[in-house]
């Protein structure tokens, strides 16, 4: 009799949990992986833009270069899309936030290294990496603020 009650209680608890968060629980691992497709497509777009011909962007301020704003905006979106994938899969935990932020930062650093090593018309810039890091942090914090 006691075993039946324990099993019944666990089953009820599981059903209650799934009713409160239906958008995060999918029937298969494959369905959970689909949540990261927007982030992967955005990363592919960043790769395509980073390895193509450099585009001269007009300056509108003497303080902030538009190139750095572009870097920050691109990695802000990338980190937010990564966190959105984690949120849809398992929730926006601090670990998910850290993983999304670090993945975006490491991707930005690796893109700068790829530009330097394989494309002679592109340059490695430390300030681009700093802009990527700032954008990644703002993306995770901003989306976390909007989610909660």
MIGUNU-849917 format. One record per atom (N, C-alpha, C): x, y, z; residue in three letters. Coordinates in steps of 0.1 Angstrom, whole numbers, padded with zeros to 4 digits, always signed. Example, Ala and Ser with C-alpha at 12.3 -4.5 7.8 and 13.67 -1.06 7.14 Angstrom:
MIGUNU-849917
+0132-0057+0078ALA+0123-0045+0078ALA+0132-0033+0078ALA+0128-0022+0071SER+0137-0011+0071SER+0129+0000+0079SER
This chain:
MIGUNU-849917
+0008-0012+0000UNK+0000+0000+0000UNK+0009+0013+0000UNK+0019+0013+0008UNK+0028+0024+0008UNK+0035+0026-0005UNK+0040+0016-0011UNK+0046+0017-0024UNK+0037+0024-0035UNK+0024+0019-0034UNK+0015+0025-0044UNK+0013+0040-0041UNK+0013+0045-0029UNK+0011+0059-0026UNK+0024+0067-0030UNK+0036+0061-0028UNK+0048+0068-0033UNK+0048+0069-0048UNK+0044+0059-0055UNK+0044+0060-0070UNK+0033+0069-0074UNK+0022+0069-0068UNK+0011+0078-0072UNK+0015+0093-0069UNK+0022+0095-0058UNK+0026+0109-0055UNK+0036+0114-0065UNK+0046+0106-0069UNK+0056+0110-0079UNK+0049+0113-0092UNK+0040+0104-0096UNK+0033+0106-0109UNK+0025+0119-0109UNK+0018+0122-0098UNK+0010+0134-0097UNK+0019+0146-0097UNK+0031+0145-0091UNK+0040+0157-0091UNK+0045+0159-0105UNK+0048+0149-0112UNK+0053+0150-0126UNK+0043+0157-0135UNK+0030+0152-0133UNK+0020+0158-0141UNK+0017+0173-0138UNK+0018+0176-0126UNK+0016+0190-0122UNK+0027+0199-0127UNK+0040+0193-0127UNK+0051+0201-0133UNK+0049+0203-0148UNK+0045+0193-0155UNK+0043+0194-0170UNK+0032+0204-0173UNK+0022+0205-0165UNK+0011+0214-0168UNK+0015+0228-0166UNK+0024+0231-0157UNK+0029+0245-0154UNK+0038+0250-0164UNK+0046+0241-0171UNK+0056+0246-0181UNK+0055+0237-0194UNK+0044+0238-0201UNK+0042+0229-0212UNK+0051+0232-0224UNK+0056+0244-0226UNK+0064+0248-0237UNK+0078+0243-0236UNK+0083+0239-0224UNK+0097+0234-0222UNK+0098+0219-0223UNK+0088+0212-0223UNK+0089+0197-0222UNK+0084+0192-0235UNK+0093+0186-0242UNK+0090+0180-0255UNK+0092+0165-0255UNK+0086+0158-0264UNK+0086+0143-0263UNK+0099+0137-0266UNK+0108+0144-0273UNK+0120+0137-0277UNK+0132+0147-0276UNK+0144+0141-0276UNK+0156+0149-0276UNK+0157+0157-0289UNK+0153+0152-0300UNK+0154+0158-0313UNK+0145+0171-0313UNK+0134+0171-0307UNK+0126+0183-0306UNK+0132+0194-0298UNK+0140+0190-0287UNK+0147+0200-0279UNK+0159+0206-0287UNK+0165+0198-0296UNK+0176+0203-0304UNK+0171+0213-0314UNK+0159+0213-0318UNK+0154+0222-0328UNK+0153+0236-0322UNK+0153+0238-0309UNK+0152+0251-0303UNK+0165+0259-0306UNK+0176+0252-0310UNK+0189+0259-0312UNK+0191+0263-0327UNK+0182+0259-0335UNK+0183+0262-0350UNK+0185+0277-0352UNK+0177+0286-0346UNK+0179+0301-0349UNK+0193+0305-0345UNK+0198+0300-0334UNK+0212+0304-0330UNK+0222+0299-0340UNK+0220+0287-0345UNK+0230+0282-0354UNK+0229+0289-0368UNK+0217+0293-0372UNK+0216+0301-0384UNK+0222+0315-0382UNK+0221+0321-0371UNK+0227+0334-0368UNK+0242+0333-0368UNK+0247+0322-0362UNK+0262+0320-0361UNK+0267+0318-0376UNK+0259+0311-0384UNK+0264+0309-0398UNK+0264+0323-0405UNK+0254+0331-0402UNK+0254+0345-0408UNK+0266+0353-0404UNK+0269+0352-0391UNK+0281+0359-0386UNK+0293+0354-0393UNK+0294+0341-0395UNK+0306+0336-0402UNK+0307+0341-0416UNK+0296+0341-0423UNK+0295+0346-0437UNK+0299+0360-0437UNK+0294+0369-0428UNK+0297+0383-0429UNK+0312+0385-0424UNK+0317+0377-0415UNK+0330+0379-0410UNK+0341+0375-0419UNK+0338+0366-0428UNK+0348+0361-0437UNK+0347+0367-0451UNK+0337+0375-0454UNK+0335+0381-0467UNK+0344+0393-0468UNK+0341+0401-0478UNK+0349+0413-0481UNK+0344+0423-0470UNK+0354+0431-0464UNK+0350+0441-0454UNK+0342+0452-0460UNK+0332+0456-0453UNK+0323+0467-0457UNK+0327+0480-0450UNK+0328+0490-0457UNK+0331+0503-0450UNK+0318+0509-0445UNK+0317+0511-0432UNK+0305+0517-0426UNK+0308+0531-0423UNK+0298+0540-0427UNK+0301+0554-0424UNK+0300+0557-0409UNK+0309+0567-0405UNK+0310+0571-0391UNK+0299+0581-0388UNK+0292+0579-0377UNK+0283+0589-0373UNK+0286+0596-0359UNK+0297+0591-0353UNK+0301+0597-0341UNK+0317+0595-0340UNK+0323+0605-0333UNK+0337+0604-0331UNK+0341+0596-0319UNK+0331+0592-0311UNK+0334+0585-0298UNK+0333+0570-0301UNK+0322+0565-0307UNK+0320+0551-0309UNK+0320+0547-0324UNK+0328+0537-0327UNK+0329+0533-0341UNK+0317+0524-0344UNK+0311+0526-0356UNK+0300+0518-0360UNK+0303+0503-0361UNK+0316+0500-0364UNK+0320+0486-0365UNK+0319+0479-0352UNK+0322+0486-0341UNK+0321+0480-0328UNK+0307+0478-0324UNK+0298+0487-0328UNK+0284+0485-0325UNK+0278+0473-0332UNK+0283+0471-0345UNK+0278+0460-0352UNK+0283+0447-0346UNK+0295+0446-0341UNK+0300+0434-0334UNK+0292+0432-0321UNK+0289+0442-0314UNK+0282+0441-0301UNK+0267+0436-0304UNK+0261+0442-0314UNK+0248+0438-0318UNK+0247+0424-0323UNK+0256+0419-0331UNK+0256+0406-0336UNK+0258+0396-0325UNK+0267+0398-0316UNK+0269+0388-0305UNK+0258+0390-0294UNK+0252+0401-0293UNK+0240+0402-0284UNK+0229+0393-0289UNK+0226+0393-0302UNK+0216+0385-0308UNK+0220+0370-0306UNK+0233+0367-0309UNK+0237+0353-0308UNK+0235+0347-0294UNK+0240+0355-0284UNK+0239+0350-0270UNK+0224+0349-0266UNK+0216+0359-0270UNK+0202+0358-0267UNK+0195+0346-0273UNK+0198+0343-0286UNK+0192+0331-0292UNK+0197+0318-0286UNK+0210+0318-0282UNK+0214+0306-0274UNK+0207+0304-0261UNK+0205+0315-0254UNK+0198+0314-0241UNK+0183+0311-0244UNK+0178+0316-0254UNK+0164+0312-0258UNK+0162+0297-0260UNK+0172+0291-0267UNK+0172+0277-0269UNK+0173+0269-0256UNK+0181+0274-0247UNK+0182+0268-0234UNK+0169+0269-0226UNK+0164+0281-0227UNK+0151+0284-0220UNK+0140+0275-0225UNK+0139+0273-0238UNK+0128+0265-0243UNK+0131+0250-0240UNK+0143+0246-0238UNK+0146+0232-0235UNK+0145+0229-0220UNK+0152+0237-0212UNK+0153+0233-0198UNK+0151+0245-0188UNK+0149+0256-0193UNK+0147+0268-0184UNK+0160+0277-0184UNK+0158+0289-0180UNK+0169+0298-0180UNK+0176+0298-0166UNK+0184+0288-0164UNK+0191+0287-0151UNK+0204+0295-0152UNK+0211+0297-0141UNK+0224+0304-0142UNK+0234+0296-0150UNK+0233+0283-0149UNK+0243+0275-0157UNK+0240+0277-0172UNK+0228+0277-0176UNK+0224+0280-0190UNK+0228+0294-0195UNK+0227+0303-0186UNK+0231+0317-0189UNK+0246+0317-0191UNK+0254+0311-0182UNK+0268+0311-0184UNK+0273+0303-0196UNK+0266+0292-0199UNK+0270+0285-0212UNK+0267+0293-0224UNK+0255+0300-0225UNK+0252+0308-0236UNK+0262+0319-0238UNK+0265+0326-0226UNK+0275+0337-0227UNK+0289+0332-0231UNK+0293+0321-0225UNK+0307+0317-0229UNK+0308+0312-0243UNK+0297+0305-0248UNK+0297+0300-0262UNK+0298+0312-0271UNK+0290+0322-0269UNK+0290+0334-0277UNK+0304+0341-0277UNK+0309+0342-0265UNK+0322+0349-0264UNK+0333+0341-0271UNK+0333+0328-0269UNK+0343+0319-0276UNK+0342+0319-0291UNK+0329+0320-0295UNK+0327+0320-0310UNK+0332+0334-0315UNK+0330+0344-0308UNK+0336+0357-0312UNK+0351+0358-0313UNK+0357+0352-0303UNK+0372+0351-0303UNK+0377+0343-0314UNK+0370+0331-0316UNK+0375+0322-0327UNK+0373+0329-0341UNK+0362+0337-0342UNK+0360+0343-0355UNK+0371+0354-0358UNK+0376+0360-0347UNK+0387+0370-0349UNK+0400+0362-0353UNK+0402+0351-0347UNK+0414+0343-0350UNK+0413+0337-0365UNK+0401+0333-0369UNK+0399+0328-0382UNK+0401+0339-0392UNK+0396+0351-0389UNK+0399+0362-0399UNK+0414+0365-0400UNK+0421+0364-0389UNK+0435+0367-0390UNK+0443+0356-0397UNK+0439+0344-0394UNK+0447+0333-0399UNK+0444+0329-0414UNK+0432+0331-0419UNK+0428+0326-0432UNK+0424+0336-0442UNK+0422+0348-0438UNK+0417+0358-0447UNK+0426+0370-0447UNK+0434+0372-0457UNK+0444+0383-0457UNK+0438+0397-0457UNK+0426+0399-0462UNK+0420+0412-0462UNK+0412+0415-0449UNK+0412+0406-0440UNK+0406+0409-0427UNK+0416+0410-0416UNK+0413+0417-0405UNK+0423+0419-0394UNK+0418+0414-0381UNK+0427+0411-0372UNK+0425+0407-0358UNK+0425+0420-0350UNK+0414+0423-0343UNK+0413+0435-0335UNK+0409+0431-0321UNK+0416+0435-0311UNK+0412+0433-0297UNK+0400+0440-0293UNK+0398+0452-0299UNK+0385+0460-0296UNK+0373+0453-0302UNK+0375+0445-0313UNK+0363+0438-0318UNK+0360+0427-0308UNK+0370+0420-0302UNK+0367+0410-0292UNK+0360+0416-0280UNK+0365+0428-0275UNK+0358+0434-0264UNK+0344+0438-0267UNK+0341+0442-0280UNK+0327+0445-0284UNK+0319+0432-0284UNK+0325+0421-0289UNK+0318+0408-0289UNK+0314+0404-0274UNK+0324+0406-0265UNK+0321+0402-0251UNK+0310+0410-0245UNK+0311+0424-0248UNK+0300+0432-0242UNK+0287+0429-0248UNK+0286+0426-0261UNK+0273+0422-0267UNK+0268+0409-0262UNK+0277+0399-0259UNK+0273+0386-0254UNK+0267+0388-0240UNK+0274+0396-0232UNK+0269+0398-0218UNK+0256+0405-0218UNK+0254+0415-0226UNK+0242+0423-0227UNK+0230+0414-0232UNK+0233+0406-0242UNK+0223+0397-0248UNK+0217+0387-0237UNK+0226+0381-0229UNK+0222+0372-0219UNK+0214+0379-0208UNK+0220+0390-0204UNK+0213+0397-0193UNK+0200+0403-0198UNK+0199+0408-0210UNK+0187+0414-0215UNK+0176+0404-0217UNK+0179+0393-0223UNK+0169+0382-0225UNK+0165+0376-0211UNK+0174+0375-0202UNK+0170+0370-0189UNK+0161+0380-0182UNK+0163+0392-0184UNK+0154+0403-0178UNK+0140+0402-0184UNK+0140+0400-0198UNK+0127+0399-0205UNK+0119+0386-0201UNK+0127+0375-0199UNK+0120+0362-0196UNK+0114+0363-0182UNK+0121+0368-0172UNK+0116+0368-0159UNK+0108+0380-0156UNK
